[in-house]
Each structure stands twice: as structure tokens, then as C-alpha cells.
Amino acid sequence: MPEDPLYLNHASYGPPPQAVADTVHTLLAEAMRGGPTTSADLHGEHARARAAIARLSGVPAERVALTTSTSQGLMQVAFGVRGEVLVSLDEFPANVYPWRRAESAGRLQVRGLPGSGVAGGGAGELLPVTPERIADALTPAIGVVAVSAVDFRTGYRTDLAGIRSVIGPDRLLVVDGIQGFGAIDTDWSPVDALVVGGQKWLRAGWGTGFMAFSEQGLARVEPTLGSWSGVEEQGDYDGTIHPLLSGAERHSVTNPSPFTSGALATALEGIEAAGLAATAAQIAHTAGRLADAIDTAGLTLLSPRSPAERAGIVVAGYPAGAAVEAHARLTAAGVTATLHGDSRIRFSPHTTTPAETVERVAELLRAD
């Protein structure tokens, strides 16, 4: 079944393409047969997924580990570091709760980025996380800086290279990459721990994701929440704690699902086949047309105007309370978008979004 043409909500969930569904069905059929090589054959999907991640991220496969979601990956990273962590309290909760939980467990201290934590779900000013704000907040005690590659509320693209420049080479830079990876063509080398869920822009479905580490990140993020599948000689059930694996798979909690690994691999290979640069350019073009539609309708554009500062998210601002009725009208017309609070509507197109969809949304916005 093809994706609904009026679907503009890939920042929440990206419907998987047919190739991903076919992969899962094929792997399930193989699992149903059983046999002496079935398990080994199916679990080969993990290496396939890690190899695809390595090609798109630039991180060697041995420093890539699979996980089930951004939330799970960030929880593993948060419990693996010590000291003070600087994080904006306006981050998506997946990049706030792990640090707070680790703080409650006595493993670290959280320092909220000054000026954050005030926007909430309302119409407050949404300050981007910039190198300048990070630089002003740094103290000698801060050893970890956590940011998102793309702000989930506005689509603002964080300057990762700029942040690396101001924090220096020794602090860890942890990045929630779910709103950027696969939607923007960028350099991930400034990042020490990149955590990405596959259910949004990658369109791999729920239960997919990965962690990718720099050499420093792999060395310094302890596999505190890792388990038996992250050690050597996993088949020796001798009641002892075995040595850790040398690569990122030391963070593994249990054997991943071959179905989700296969889905992720197929989704990533699809982006490769289309070309990441071409994919990002098409998403950016459609996002730009939506931004123009918001301007033409006389609404407030809450996303950056410059394509260099914006990813695939475009947000329309309304007077307090007005967005609720506007979102209801869009929904009634068949448009899928996200309502944030009572004053913002978020649109997030993909390469699958037809040109006619933007024209239809423009008409509906002008009617408001």
C-alpha cells in the first residue's frame, strides 16, 4: 500500500517503503522454516545493518552497535558516563530523561543549558542550541555536552562542527540524531556518540536504531547497561563475567531481532541507492515550498529561513489557542501533521511527498 500523499509527519513516524516490508516478510518466512542454519542466516542481518550504517555515517562498523530506539541508546550512553553533563532542557524528552535518570542513580550531574526549559509546549521563545550558548555555559567540570542534530520543534540544524570547536577535543559530544540522519547530508565526525532511531526519516519501522562512536567515545562510554551478548565467549554459560567485546557491540543487551536489523539495512540501502545528497536536497526543496506557503498564508514561520540552517521540519506559528482548530481542519482534509501545544503545527515532508500535496496544504493554510 503506497504512502498517503497528504502525509506530512515523518518527524514523528516515517511509513516504511515496500522494500522494507518485503524484507521483513522474507525473514519471517525463513524463521518459520527452522533448520540447522536458520538462526545463523537470520542473524547475519545484524552485520548487514552495521555495514550500511558505517557507509552512511562514516563510522567504521566495529564502532557501531544496534539498538531498539534513540531512547534506549541514549539511556545506555547516559549510564556510561560520569561527571557533569550540559544539555538543553528544551530537548526532546528522549535526550533529557536518560541524563536525569543517571543523575538520580548517582552517576552524573545534569547542568541545564541557561535559557532552556522555558518553552515547554506553549508559545514561548524557542532558542536554538548554538555554539555561542554552549561556550557561555561551559565550566571546567562539564565533561559531556548532549545536543540534537536537528531541533524537533523548529527543524533548526545544530552546528555540530561549531560546537566541537568550542567544547574542545576532550569533552564528549553526544548527539540525538534521529531528526537528521537520512534527512540531511552532513559530517558526523565531530560526534563522539551518535544515537539514531530508524522509525522516522530512515523509514525502517519501530524497534530499529543504532549507536555510533568515535574512538574517544568508545573508550570513555562504559557499557554499564550492556549484558551477556556484549562479551566474548557468549556460549559459555559458566556463571562468570566474561571480557568485553572490543568494539561497540560491547553495549549490546541481548541479540537484536533479525527482522528489525533487516528492515534497517534495507531502509539504509534504499537511501544509498537514491543518494543521500539527492535525498536531502529533495526534502529540503519541499520543506522550502512549505515555508513559502506558511509565509503566503500570513502565518509565522518558526523554522529557520535559510536552507543551510533547516532540515526537513517546517513549523507554522499561530496565535495562542488558534493552532488547535487549524490542525483539526487540516486533519479533516486528510493532512497528517503534528500539533505542538496550542500555537504550533509541524510539517515534515519526505522524498515521497508529491508536489500537489504542498499546493493543497497552501490552500488550506490560506483558508485559515
C-alpha positions as a printed Julia matrix, in Angstrom:
368×3 Matrix{Float64}:
   0.0     0.0    0.0
   1.57    3.35  -1.01
   2.06    6.13   1.49
  -0.84    8.57   1.86
   0.03   11.55  -0.38
  -1.11   14.03   2.29
   1.19   12.52   4.92
   3.5    15.24   6.29
   4.6    13.72   9.59
   7.94   11.97   9.02
   9.4    13.75  12.04
   7.03   11.59  14.11
   6.98    8.4   12.06
   8.08    7.54   8.55
   5.94    4.87   6.88
   8.32    2.13   5.63
   8.62    1.6    1.87
   7.57   -1.67   0.23
  11.16   -2.95   0.14
  11.34   -2.84   3.94
   8.05   -4.72   4.28
   9.25   -7.31   1.76
  12.47   -7.84   3.73
  10.61   -8.45   6.97
   8.19  -10.86   5.3
  11.07  -12.79   3.72
  12.94  -13.06   7.01
   9.81  -14.15   8.85
   9.21  -16.85   6.25
  12.79  -18.06   6.74
  12.29  -18.1   10.51
   9.13  -20.19  10.12
  11.05  -22.93   8.31
  13.61  -23.52  11.03
  16.56  -25.75  10.25
  20.2   -26.08  11.31
  21.38  -22.82   9.7
  18.28  -20.67  10.13
  19.45  -18.81  13.23
  22.91  -18.08  11.83
  21.47  -16.99   8.49
  18.97  -14.64  10.09
  21.47  -13.09  12.48
  23.65  -12.21   9.52
  21.28   -9.27   9.08
  22.97   -7.53  12.02
  26.28   -7.27  10.19
  24.46   -6.1    7.06
  22.8    -3.28   9.0
  26.02   -2.22  10.72
  27.84   -2.14   7.39
  25.16    0.12   5.89
  25.3     2.42   8.92
  29.07    2.62   8.57
  28.85    3.64   4.92
  26.32    6.41   5.58
  27.8     7.71   8.84
  31.49    7.41   8.09
  31.98    5.49  11.35
  33.69    2.08  11.0
  31.34   -0.86  11.54
  33.31   -2.06  14.57
  32.32    1.17  16.34
  28.61    0.73  15.51
  26.11   -1.1   17.72
  22.45   -1.78  17.05
  19.76   -0.71  19.48
  15.97   -0.54  19.52
  15.45    3.23  19.59
  17.01    6.6   20.27
  15.63    6.45  23.8
  17.27    3.11  24.54
  20.59    4.16  23.02
  20.74    7.45  24.91
  19.9     5.66  28.15
  22.87    3.36  27.58
  25.16    6.3   26.85
  23.92    8.31  29.86
  24.6     5.46  32.27
  28.02    5.01  30.72
  29.49    8.44  31.53
  30.47   10.34  34.67
  30.87   13.97  35.73
  28.73   16.92  34.63
  26.58   16.88  31.5
  25.41   20.04  29.76
  22.06   19.6   27.99
  19.25   21.89  26.9
  16.06   21.2   28.82
  14.17   22.02  25.62
  15.47   18.81  24.02
  13.0    16.08  23.12
  12.43   14.06  26.34
  14.47   11.15  24.95
  17.52   13.41  25.39
  16.55   14.65  28.86
  15.2    11.66  30.8
  18.31    9.46  30.4
  20.54   12.14  31.95
  18.08   12.74  34.77
  17.74    9.02  35.45
  21.52    8.61  35.52
  21.75   11.62  37.82
  19.19   10.07  40.17
  21.3     6.91  40.21
  24.29    8.95  41.35
  26.32    8.5   38.18
  26.47   12.12  36.95
  25.23   15.67  37.42
  22.99   17.49  34.95
  23.56   21.15  34.13
  20.69   22.63  32.14
  21.71   24.97  29.33
  20.9    28.51  30.55
  17.77   29.84  28.9
  16.3    26.37  28.33
  13.34   24.72  29.97
  11.02   27.67  29.49
   9.46   26.99  26.07
   7.58   23.85  27.04
   4.61   23.14  24.83
   3.41   26.71  24.6
   4.31   29.77  22.6
   7.5    30.68  24.47
  10.59   31.69  22.53
  12.39   28.66  21.09
  16.09   29.4   21.4
  18.32   27.29  19.15
  21.26   25.45  20.69
  24.21   27.33  19.23
  27.98   27.13  19.76
  27.77   30.56  21.4
  25.24   29.42  24.01
  27.29   26.28  24.66
  30.52   28.3   25.02
  28.91   30.7   27.51
  27.71   27.79  29.66
  30.89   25.73  29.78
  32.71   25.18  33.07
  35.79   23.07  33.77
  33.57   20.45  35.44
  31.48   19.79  32.32
  32.81   16.71  30.55
  29.85   15.85  28.31
  27.68   18.02  26.03
  24.44   16.5   24.72
  22.53   18.04  21.81
  20.19   17.1   18.96
  21.39   17.26  15.38
  18.03   18.83  14.47
  15.62   20.53  16.85
  12.35   18.6   16.91
  10.25   21.74  17.47
  11.68   24.01  14.76
  13.85   21.94  12.38
  16.92   24.03  13.29
  20.13   22.26  12.24
  22.66   22.32  15.05
  26.19   23.38  14.12
  27.97   20.24  15.3
  31.37   21.32  13.98
  30.98   24.68  15.7
  30.05   23.04  18.99
  33.04   20.71  18.73
  35.24   23.73  18.19
  34.06   25.49  21.36
  33.99   22.42  23.66
  37.44   21.26  22.59
  38.69   17.77  21.78
  38.48   16.25  25.25
  34.83   16.72  26.17
  32.37   14.14  24.83
  29.78   15.31  22.31
  26.64   13.14  22.42
  24.1    13.67  19.65
  20.49   12.6   19.29
  20.49   12.22  15.52
  17.0    10.9   14.83
  15.67   14.1   13.22
  18.7    14.45  10.98
  20.23   11.15   9.93
  18.95   10.25   6.48
  17.28   13.64   6.0
  20.37   15.86   5.86
  23.75   15.39   4.26
  26.22   16.34   6.97
  29.56   15.45   8.55
  29.15   13.32  11.67
  32.86   13.21  12.53
  32.62   15.83  15.34
  30.35   13.46  17.3
  31.56   11.02  19.98
  28.28    9.15  20.42
  25.63    9.37  17.69
  22.31    7.75  18.57
  19.6     7.31  15.94
  16.23    5.58  15.84
  15.15    4.24  12.47
  11.41    4.78  12.62
  11.33    8.37  11.37
  13.38    9.72   8.45
  15.04    6.36   7.77
  11.57    4.74   7.39
  12.81    1.44   8.83
   9.94    0.94  11.26
   9.77    0.78  15.05
  12.35   -1.2   17.01
  15.26   -0.13  14.8
  18.21    2.07  15.66
  21.92    2.34  16.28
  24.74    3.9   18.28
  27.94    5.01  16.51
  31.04    6.03  18.47
  34.23    7.93  17.82
  37.4     6.29  19.12
  37.18    8.57  22.18
  33.5     7.81  22.65
  34.0     4.06  22.51
  36.85    4.27  25.01
  35.06    6.52  27.51
  31.4     5.47  27.41
  31.22    2.45  29.7
  28.83   -0.39  28.76
  27.14   -0.1   32.15
  23.84   -1.41  30.8
  25.47   -3.96  28.5
  24.8    -7.62  29.12
  25.77  -11.16  28.1
  25.65  -10.53  24.34
  28.31   -7.84  24.64
  31.08  -10.12  25.85
  33.44  -12.74  24.48
  32.57  -16.45  24.52
  28.85  -15.8   24.8
  28.09  -19.5   24.53
  29.99  -20.39  27.7
  27.29  -20.39  30.35
  29.7   -20.71  33.25
  28.32  -18.16  35.69
  31.3   -15.79  35.31
  31.51  -12.29  33.85
  33.39  -12.53  30.57
  35.69   -9.92  28.99
  34.01   -7.21  26.94
  33.98   -7.28  23.17
  36.49   -4.84  21.72
  34.04   -2.84  19.59
  30.76   -1.03  20.06
  28.84   -4.28  20.39
  30.06   -4.34  23.99
  26.97   -2.18  24.61
  24.66   -4.97  23.41
  21.97   -6.02  25.9
  20.74   -9.08  24.03
  20.81  -10.43  20.48
  18.97   -7.95  18.23
  15.96   -9.01  16.23
  17.0   -10.09  12.72
  13.69   -8.72  11.46
  14.42   -5.19  12.68
  18.07   -5.45  11.62
  16.99   -6.49   8.13
  14.43   -3.7    7.98
  17.06   -1.13   8.98
  19.59   -2.47   6.49
  17.08   -2.35   3.63
  15.98    1.17   4.53
  19.57    2.42   4.66
  20.47    0.69   1.41
  17.48    2.41  -0.18
  18.86    5.8    0.84
  22.25    4.79  -0.55
  20.71    3.77  -3.86
  18.84    7.06  -4.17
  21.88    9.0   -2.98
  21.96   10.75   0.39
  22.76   14.13  -1.18
  19.84   13.82  -3.61
  17.5    12.65  -0.83
  18.46   15.56   1.41
  18.13   18.04  -1.45
  14.63   16.87  -2.32
  13.48   17.01   1.3
  14.97   20.49   1.64
  13.24   21.67  -1.56
   9.81   20.5   -0.39
  10.4    21.96   3.07
  11.25   25.26   1.42
   7.99   25.24  -0.52
   6.07   24.6    2.7
   7.9    27.51   4.34
   6.8    29.71   1.42
   3.22   28.51   1.88
   3.32   29.48   5.56
   4.59   32.95   4.63
   1.94   33.39   1.93
  -0.79   32.45   4.4
   0.35   35.25   6.72
   1.38   32.83   9.46
   4.59   32.98  11.48
   7.39   30.73  10.26
   9.07   29.31  13.37
  11.69   27.38  11.42
  14.91   28.92  10.06
  14.52   30.55   6.65
  17.96   29.58   5.43
  18.06   26.05   3.95
  21.55   25.69   5.42
  20.09   26.04   8.93
  16.94   23.96   8.38
  16.3    20.25   7.99
  13.04   18.6    6.91
  10.88   20.16   9.62
   8.82   23.29   8.93
   6.69   24.86  11.66
   3.81   27.31  11.4
   3.13   29.57  14.36
  -0.38   30.65  15.35
  -1.8    32.98  17.98
  -2.23   31.17  21.3
  -5.04   28.62  21.0
  -5.59   29.04  17.26
  -3.45   26.1   16.18
  -5.86   23.57  17.67
  -8.71   24.45  15.33
  -6.35   24.86  12.37
  -4.89   21.41  12.98
  -8.38   19.94  13.22
  -9.25   21.45   9.82
  -6.08   20.04   8.27
  -6.84   16.62   9.73
 -10.39   16.73   8.43
  -8.98   17.45   4.96
  -6.76   14.36   5.21
  -3.45   16.09   6.06
  -1.28   14.4    8.68
   0.85   16.86  10.66
   1.82   17.33  14.31
   0.16   19.77  16.71
   2.6    21.13  19.29
   0.86   22.85  22.17
  -1.87   25.2   21.04
   0.21   27.54  18.89
   2.36   25.45  16.52
   1.8    22.96  13.69
   4.78   20.97  12.44
   5.03   19.7    8.87
   7.72   17.19   7.84
   7.8    16.02   4.2
   9.97   13.32   2.65
  11.01   12.35  -0.87
   7.65   10.59  -1.13
   5.71   13.85  -0.75
   4.06   14.87  -4.07
   4.24   18.46  -5.28
   0.43   18.54  -5.25
   0.46   17.99  -1.51
   2.24   21.28  -0.9
  -0.28   23.05  -3.13
  -3.17   21.53  -1.19
  -1.66   22.48   2.18
  -1.05   26.01   0.9
  -4.74   26.29   0.01
  -5.79   25.04   3.44
  -3.41   27.4    5.25
  -4.69   30.39   3.28
  -8.21   29.41   4.27
  -7.23   29.83   7.9
